[in-house]
Amino acid sequence: MTVQGKKNVLLLTTLYAAAFVAGFNENLVNMALMSIMGEYGIDSVTAQWLVTGYMIVSTVVVSCMAFLYQRVKLRTLFLIAAVLSLVGSALGLVAGSFAMLMAARLIQAVGTGIFIPTMMNTILAVTPKNRLGTFMSIGGCVITFGPAFAPVVCGAMVTAFGWHSIFIIPTVAMVMLIGCCFAFVRNLENAPAKLDAPSVALSALGLTAFVYGASEVTTNVLFAVGVLAVAAAAIAAFAWRQFHCEHPLIELSPLKNVRFVLPLLLVMMAMMTTFSMSVLLPLYFEGALGMTALLAGVVMLAPVLTNAFATLFGGRVMDKRGEWPLLPAGFACIVAGLVLMVALSATMSLPGVFAGSVLVYVGVGLVLSPSQTAGLKSLPPRQNPFGVTLMTTCLQIAACIGPSLFVGIMNSAQAGALSGGTELAASTALGFSSALLVAAAIAVVGLIVAFLFARPGAQAKAARTVDGAMTQQGVAPESA
């Protein structure tokens, strides 16, 4: 291996480690939600904002990453993310109120919003095209391993030491990553860029209103419709501004490429599923089955680890065989797993719910990173930063929408069952089943889109279209 190759390995290893911690932080409080609800006397809808609020801030930061990655030197950008994550983690460790805990999560979120797209952009910058699927799948795998270990590690710490202790791990990890930053992170080429502040404000308003409206739609329909209308107006204004301002926050030109848009939809549907499961399953295991946080984390470890290995397998298959039949098979697993859980969760069947969750997580592993690779490889190199920003922004948006929507459905169905005289455990199981029924319907849509995108002949047709367009412009196709 050349000296440059070794430097790239050390650089990517540091970025992979940061992405691992970012994934860990995303699910950091999931196993502690029941304890936090009990300590502060709040319901599940309020508590889940520790997850959803985190994802909203992270998403707004991600939407700025095309600017930040081009304008700020890589080492400086990494250091800013690590220091903010350290501050948020330390604040969570000593948080004495729900408001202080919420503030800690929001500060942490800025680091996550920087770490993951920085990793993806750097992979695109230093990795050969013919190995892109493998390196992207490794990136997807380390992000998945974070949530895989978070439930069992945090569940054990909540059970043994109380929920505050979960912030010790990211605090120590960030101190170590700051040291690695100075040792292994080097600066890559930068380009001039400007930040459009109105676009940032519109994106934050639109996303926050959309997620809040989605969380309220099952309890206050008229209010939710009004909030969603505000969200739609803000999103429309944001999109209009991107096409008309001199320095758009997000370059939307990749959205004109259908071979990018369809994988983008698949990424969003897969992310909605996996991130919602990471919130719903602990609520079901602890609320319906009466498990401790530790035992619930141990049960969740196996499905999430299978997701990590499925992610690696999916990346290798993507490099060797492409999208068919990988993507449809992945969504078929997701649909089958969700249907199984819908059928058996109300009966308090732990084996049935466990088997269904394994199927879902395997399916997501086969879909998530390969879909990202399929979309990004369809773009010309100059659009790579914009494609990464769009992909990661939409991924984060899905992670915001999923928990708020499905926890809202679960909470509404649970409240209805409780008012009808159903006991707490059974009503929690009924709410869980209702939420997963909606998730299964969304997964069916994903299966249809995956088939249309990946079916035999679709790639050849797209290639002929591109070649024809290039020929009309007087440019020789690559195959010529």
Stockholm file with secondary structure:
# STOCKHOLM 1.0

chainA/1-480         MTVQGKKNVLLLTTLYAAAFVAGFNENLVNMALMSIMGEYGIDSVTAQWLVTGYMIVSTVVVSCMAFLYQRVKLRTLFLIAAVLSLVGSALGLVAGSFAMLMAARLIQAVGTGIFIPTMMNTILAVTPKNRLGTFMSIGGCVITFGPAFAPVVCGAMVTAFGWHSIFIIPTVAMVMLIGCCFAFVRNLENAPAKLDAPSVALSALGLTAFVYGASEVTTNVLFAVGVLAVAAAAIAAFAWRQFHCEHPLIELSPLKNVRFVLPLLLVMMAMMTTFSMSVLLPLYFEGALGMTALLAGVVMLAPVLTNAFATLFGGRVMDKRGEWPLLPAGFACIVAGLVLMVALSATMSLPGVFAGSVLVYVGVGLVLSPSQTAGLKSLPPRQNPFGVTLMTTCLQIAACIGPSLFVGIMNSAQAGALSGGTELAASTALGFSSALLVAAAIAVVGLIVAFLFARPGAQAKAARTVDGAMTQQGVAPESA
#=GR chainA/1-480 SS CCHHHHHHHHHHHHHHHHHHHHHHHHTTTGGGHHHHHHHHTCCHHHHTHHHHHHHHHHHHHHHTHHHHHHHSCHHHHHHHHHHHHHHHHHHHHTCCSHHHHHHHHHHHHHHHHHHHHHHHHHHHHHSCGGGHHHHHHHHHHHHHHHHHHHHHHHHHHHHHHCGGGGGHHHHHHHHHHHHHHHHHCCCCCCCCCCCCHHHHHHHHHHHHHHHHHHHHTTTCHHHHHHHHHHHHHHHHHHHHHHHHSSSCSSCCGGGGCHHHHHHHHHHHHHHHHHHHHHHHHHHHHHHTSCCCHHHHHHHHHHHHHHHHHHHHHHHHHHHHHCSTTHHHHHHHHHHHHHHHHHHHGGGTCHHHHHHHHHHHHHHHHHHHHHHHHHHHTTSCGGGHHHHHHHHHHHHHHHHHHHHHHHHHHHHHHHHHHHHTTCCHHHHHHHHHHHHHHHHHHHHHHHHHHHHHHHSTTHHHHHHHHHHHHHHHTTCCCTTC
#=GC SS_cons         CCHHHHHHHHHHHHHHHHHHHHHHHHTTTGGGHHHHHHHHTCCHHHHTHHHHHHHHHHHHHHHTHHHHHHHSCHHHHHHHHHHHHHHHHHHHHTCCSHHHHHHHHHHHHHHHHHHHHHHHHHHHHHSCGGGHHHHHHHHHHHHHHHHHHHHHHHHHHHHHHCGGGGGHHHHHHHHHHHHHHHHHCCCCCCCCCCCCHHHHHHHHHHHHHHHHHHHHTTTCHHHHHHHHHHHHHHHHHHHHHHHHSSSCSSCCGGGGCHHHHHHHHHHHHHHHHHHHHHHHHHHHHHHTSCCCHHHHHHHHHHHHHHHHHHHHHHHHHHHHHCSTTHHHHHHHHHHHHHHHHHHHGGGTCHHHHHHHHHHHHHHHHHHHHHHHHHHHTTSCGGGHHHHHHHHHHHHHHHHHHHHHHHHHHHHHHHHHHHHTTCCHHHHHHHHHHHHHHHHHHHHHHHHHHHHHHHSTTHHHHHHHHHHHHHHHTTCCCTTC
//
